[in-house]
Amino acid sequence: MNKDETPIYEIYVMSEPWHLDEKNFPTCGIRDRVGFYYEKEVAIRAVEENWCDIQDHYAQAAEICMVKPGLYSSPAYKEYWYYLWNQKEERFEAARKPKFEGWDE
């Protein structure tokens, strides 16, 4: 990363946790980008505290991806934070993102 590039922390919510579909393809159902922050700590708080009700009565998982600013950015830094919705506690909780043989590096 160039010293002048400030990373962006994009927040996604997903209708299902990551899993393999019937064709062995990774999926998470509906995946919506709900926002971004320039500071990792703020993005984490936004998810963990469910700011603006990002769970919206459907999201079962959330993910924060650190990306480079620009058009068609991808999570090139391989840093992400994954969360699952705890219905009983009504909040997102940190979890380990599943790895899929042949799909993950």
N, C-alpha and C positions, 0 to 999 in steps of 0.2 A: 504494500500500500504506500502510495506517495505521501510524504509528510503533510502535504496540503489537502489531502482528502480526509474529510471527517466521515467516519462510518455512520450509517443510518441503521437503526434497529426497527425493522418492520414487524408488526404484530398481525398474526393471522389467527382466525378462529375456524374450526373445522367441525362439521356435523358428526363425524365419526373419528375415533382414534385411527392412526395409521395402521393399515393391515394389508394383506394380500387378497386380491379379489379372486374370482373363480378361474381367471386366466393367468394367475400368478403375477399380477401386476400391482405394484404398490398404489394404494388409494386411501383417501381420507374423506370421501364423500364430498360435500360442498366445502370449499376452502375460500374464505373471504379475507382480504386484507382490510383491517379495520383502522389502521393508523400506523404512525411511526414516531420515533423520538430520536434525538441526537445523543441522548445519554442512556446507557444500558440500564442504570439503576432506576431511572424513571420508567422505562419500558417494562421492567420486571415488576415494579410496583403497580403499574396500570393493569397488568394481567392478574397478578396475585390478589389485588383488591377489587378486581372486576369493575374498573372505572367505566362509567357510562353504560353499565350493564352490557358489556361486550359479549357475555354469554348468551343473551337475548333468547333464552328459553329453548335453544336448539344446540348450541355448541357443546360438544363433548370433549374437545381438546383445543389447545391453543399452542402457538409456536411463535417464538421471537427469532428472527434471522438477522444477523449482522451482514449488511450489504454495502457495496460501494455506491456512492451517489451517481446518478446518471440514468440514461434510458436503458431499458431492458437489463437492469442489474440482476445479478444472480447471487445467491449466498456463497460467494467465492471464498470467503474466509473460513468456511467450515466451522463456524461458531454459531450455535443455536441453543435455545432453551425451550424445552418441551413441557407441557402441562396437561393434566387430565382434570376434568370437572368432577368435583366431589359433591354429589347431590345432597348428601346429608349435611355437610358443612356449608354448602352453597358458596363454593369458591374453587378457583383453580389451584392445583397443587403440583409442585415440580415432580416430574417423572422422567424416566429414561426412555428416549425415543427408540422404538424398535429398529433393529437392523435386518435387512433382507439380503440373503446371500445372492450375489450376482448383481445387486442394485446398488449396494453401498461400497465405497472405496475402503 
